[in-house]
């Protein structure tokens, strides 16, 4: 039974995709093989856009000729410079690990010990050995085998081992951002953060609303980004609104300093909303939610 409306939980895209996993069957035509290739890119690269010049042409040809399986194609793409430059070289160590679980096993890490195991393997055996540890695992074979494209699982298709893993899955999956990094508020930093080190479940909350900050807004730990009240003295004709802003950065000082700010909260009277919106956009911020304050 699905866990609540997928649209409210931010996993509607994965709800639709997990209905029918793609599997290559002997005798399938090239059109089906091309569909599987696209699905592999989408899963392994976290829905990121791939230019024609970035595609692994040799590996695609070998797959179409039947020389390598779906699992081997997944491995070749995961070991490519394309994947490594996006998710290994460009990300914090534990951000790469949690993304590798999502991309290759279709789930969140079970606990910190499992993440630490991969961190140790990276130090002792290297990047390609770590990728192999996912693809050669009994778990991968039992769930996908040689011919099924990996897909997101755990929140709907099967039970997770623990409540912790269940809630971690939502942190890694929710939100229809364009890719695992672009449009994601965590960027190349770990989404599980301190909860991973503490082996602590993370609340599953709806999108931002008046009652809660929600999953589309990540409060900044920096004191400089504390809520800013601009709504004092709002007129009787207008309410005061709570405006959550993500990815805020002061563009006017970016060229002379590396000074940046994270997320912020503004309280703005109705008659000042338009003015504040322009200021936010001019400074590089993105509005996550607007709710009236009662």
C-alpha atoms as one frame of an Amber mdcrd trajectory, in Angstrom:
protein
   0.000   0.000   0.000   1.487   3.391  -0.931   2.571   5.646   1.903   0.247
   8.629   1.375  -0.230  10.678  -1.819   3.023  10.672  -3.768   2.499  14.292
  -4.859   2.397  15.478  -1.242   5.499  13.494  -0.363   7.534  14.767  -3.324
   8.111  11.346  -4.929   5.428  11.352  -7.635   7.951  10.839 -10.432   9.383
   7.732  -8.785   5.879   6.498  -7.985   5.143   6.356 -11.702   8.513   4.986
 -12.788   8.629   2.098 -10.304   5.425   0.543 -11.684   7.156  -1.272 -14.532
  10.952  -1.797 -14.306  12.639  -2.065 -17.698  14.143  -5.433 -18.558  15.914
  -6.571 -21.720  14.440  -9.782 -23.098  16.180 -11.909 -25.753  14.990 -10.867
 -29.194  14.138  -7.294 -28.241  14.497  -4.834 -31.099  16.941  -1.935 -31.254
  14.177   0.525 -30.319  13.731  -1.270 -26.993  17.478  -1.355 -26.456  17.649
   2.389 -27.087  14.883   2.910 -24.520  16.859   0.876 -21.999  20.017   2.887
 -22.709  18.133   6.126 -22.022  16.726   4.660 -18.804  20.207   3.629 -17.644
  21.563   7.135 -18.219  18.596   8.624 -16.367  18.983   6.313 -13.369  22.772
   6.275 -13.065  23.208  10.008 -13.689  20.298  11.046 -11.511  18.161  12.448
 -14.336  20.940  14.796 -15.434  21.034  16.043 -19.011  23.588  14.233 -21.179
  24.926  15.859 -24.335  25.594  13.727 -27.398  29.328  14.330 -26.988  29.164
  12.908 -23.447  27.436   9.647 -24.329  29.422   6.428 -24.000  29.180   5.455
 -27.678  31.436   2.378 -27.536  29.611   0.928 -24.551  26.220   1.624 -26.143
  27.286  -0.218 -29.289  28.551  -3.193 -27.286  25.223  -3.352 -25.472  23.204
  -3.239 -28.695  25.379  -6.029 -30.157  24.767  -8.178 -27.062  28.403  -8.086
 -25.947  27.617  -6.623 -22.502  24.580  -6.869 -20.216  22.501  -4.090 -18.662
  24.460  -4.489 -15.421  27.751  -4.124 -17.280  26.434  -1.043 -19.094  25.473
   0.459 -15.731  28.996  -0.233 -14.482  30.690   1.292 -17.529  28.675   4.524
 -17.180  29.237   4.665 -13.403  33.000   4.320 -13.937  33.104   6.845 -16.778
  34.711  10.254 -16.513  31.218  11.685 -16.975  29.891  10.147 -13.755  33.113
  10.571 -11.823  33.461  14.278 -12.651  29.862  15.015 -11.664  29.383  12.950
  -8.537  32.777  11.913  -7.178  35.274  14.672  -7.921  32.685  17.421  -7.432
  30.993  16.197  -4.243  31.796  15.729  -0.592  32.783  12.126   0.208  29.519
  11.138   1.900  27.422  12.981  -0.683  28.973  10.766  -3.375  28.279   7.659
  -1.278  24.615   8.453  -0.661  24.174   9.252  -4.368  25.873   5.995  -5.386
  23.361   4.086  -3.239  20.531   5.969  -4.917  21.890   5.563  -8.459  23.135
   1.961  -8.318  21.005   0.197  -5.686  17.938   2.417  -5.837  17.770   3.026
  -2.097  19.223   5.044   0.735  22.080   3.748   2.893  20.862   1.600   5.772
  23.055   3.242   8.394  26.311   5.085   8.979  28.289   1.828   9.200  27.294
   0.983   5.630  28.415   4.410   4.442  31.674   4.129   6.367  32.363   0.776
   4.731  32.326   2.444   1.318  34.448   5.340   2.567  37.070   2.868   3.783
  36.980   1.009   0.464  37.551   4.248  -1.424  40.635   4.914   0.695  42.056
   1.403   0.431  41.006   0.167  -3.030  39.900   3.200  -5.039  36.902   4.514
  -6.928  36.361   1.704  -9.445  36.534  -0.952  -6.735  33.820   0.890  -4.844
  31.559   0.956  -7.916  32.173  -2.773  -8.383  31.152  -3.427  -4.779  27.661
  -2.116  -5.580  27.251  -3.954  -8.877  28.745  -7.261  -7.753  26.758  -7.374
  -4.525  24.202 -10.076  -3.802  21.635  -7.321  -3.259  22.079  -5.978  -6.793
  21.798  -9.453  -8.312  18.697 -10.333  -6.282  16.888  -7.127  -7.211  18.033
  -6.351 -10.762  20.095  -9.243 -12.055  21.939  -8.860 -15.358  19.153  -7.474
 -17.525  16.952  -5.092 -15.467  17.611  -1.362 -15.253  18.019  -0.310 -11.602
  15.112   1.732 -10.237  14.192   3.539  -7.041  12.844   1.075  -4.508  12.248
   0.785  -0.785   9.623   3.457  -0.122   6.849   1.708  -2.058   7.919  -1.521
  -3.731   9.235  -3.263  -0.639   9.726  -2.779   3.080  12.889  -1.119   4.327
  15.020  -2.719   7.008  14.488   0.125   9.455  12.394   3.270   9.916  15.649
   5.194   9.623  16.359   3.879   6.115  12.759   4.615   5.148  13.013   8.276
   6.149  16.470   8.634   4.608  14.992   7.449   1.281  12.704  10.468   1.221
  15.622  12.807   1.799  17.422  11.424  -1.257  14.425  11.011  -3.569  11.893
  13.723  -2.989  11.606  16.772  -5.162  11.425  16.799  -8.959  14.691  18.638
  -9.425  16.276  18.355 -12.831  19.034  16.109 -11.502  20.592  14.734  -8.339
  22.624  17.946  -7.977  21.161  20.721 -10.128  18.126  22.221  -8.439  18.726
  20.275  -5.226  19.028  22.482  -2.167  21.788  20.274  -0.736  23.942  20.709
  -3.839  27.147  18.696  -3.497  26.911  18.519   0.311  25.501  15.499   2.140
  21.699  15.517   2.420  21.726  13.151   5.390  24.279  15.278   7.213  24.512
  14.829  10.967  21.606  12.383  10.966  23.873   9.851   9.256  26.576  10.122
  11.918  23.964   9.792  14.668  21.998   7.018  12.911  18.887   9.106  13.418
  15.624   9.026  11.475  14.624  12.247   9.712  11.010  13.501   9.898   8.968
  13.007   6.736   7.096  16.285   6.332   4.900  17.798   3.591   6.006  20.748
   1.446   6.479  24.146   3.066   3.381  25.581   4.701   2.355  27.967   7.422
   2.746  25.258  10.037   6.093  23.817   9.001   9.204  24.725   7.051   8.684
  21.587   4.978  11.027  19.654   2.699  11.418  22.420   0.097  13.250  24.674
   2.551  16.407  23.803   4.492  17.008  26.153   7.463  20.551  27.478   7.555
  22.615  26.762  10.684  24.380  30.130  10.351  23.385  32.843  12.773  23.664
  35.455  10.043  20.759  33.772   8.277  18.316  34.017  11.174  14.731  35.093
  10.327  14.509  38.731   9.294  11.302  40.614  10.166  10.232  43.201   7.622
   6.517  43.108   8.390   6.327  45.182  11.534   3.691  47.890  11.116   1.790
  46.207   8.292  -1.358  48.094   7.420  -4.832  46.912   8.380  -5.564  46.251
   4.708  -2.680  43.826   4.252  -1.430  40.716   6.001   2.174  39.948   6.811
   3.646  37.061   4.831   6.409  34.583   5.663   8.731  34.241   2.658  11.211
  31.357   2.610  14.215  31.936   0.327  16.706  29.264  -0.770  20.164  29.439
  -2.355  20.467  33.066  -1.310  23.724  34.771  -2.249  24.716  38.395  -2.331
  25.582  38.953  -5.996  26.718  42.503  -5.389  29.750  41.311  -3.418  30.427
  38.023  -5.202  33.077  39.484  -7.478  35.227  40.810  -4.664  34.612  38.194
  -2.001  33.644  34.573  -1.492  31.062  35.752   1.018  27.764  33.910   0.552
  24.617  33.315   2.528  22.424  30.244   2.714  18.676  30.166   3.274  16.678
  32.984   4.833  13.204  33.784   6.124  11.587  37.214   5.613   8.374  38.550
   7.150   6.961  41.061   4.669   3.740  43.146   4.667   1.485  42.673   1.666
   2.181  46.102   0.209   5.946  45.404   0.256   5.869  41.931  -1.324   6.557
  43.044  -4.882   9.489  45.176  -3.806  10.951  42.354  -1.709  10.510  39.801
  -4.520  12.564  41.984  -6.872  15.289  42.380  -4.251  15.461  38.615  -3.653
  15.738  37.788  -7.357  18.325  40.507  -7.951  20.469  38.988  -5.208  20.264
  35.468  -6.637  17.701  33.986  -4.241  14.930  31.520  -5.077  11.586  31.751
  -3.281  10.610  28.383  -1.787   7.259  29.345  -0.247   5.004  32.269   0.693
   2.512  31.843   3.532   0.392  34.365   5.463   1.199  34.944   9.125  -1.835
  34.895  11.366
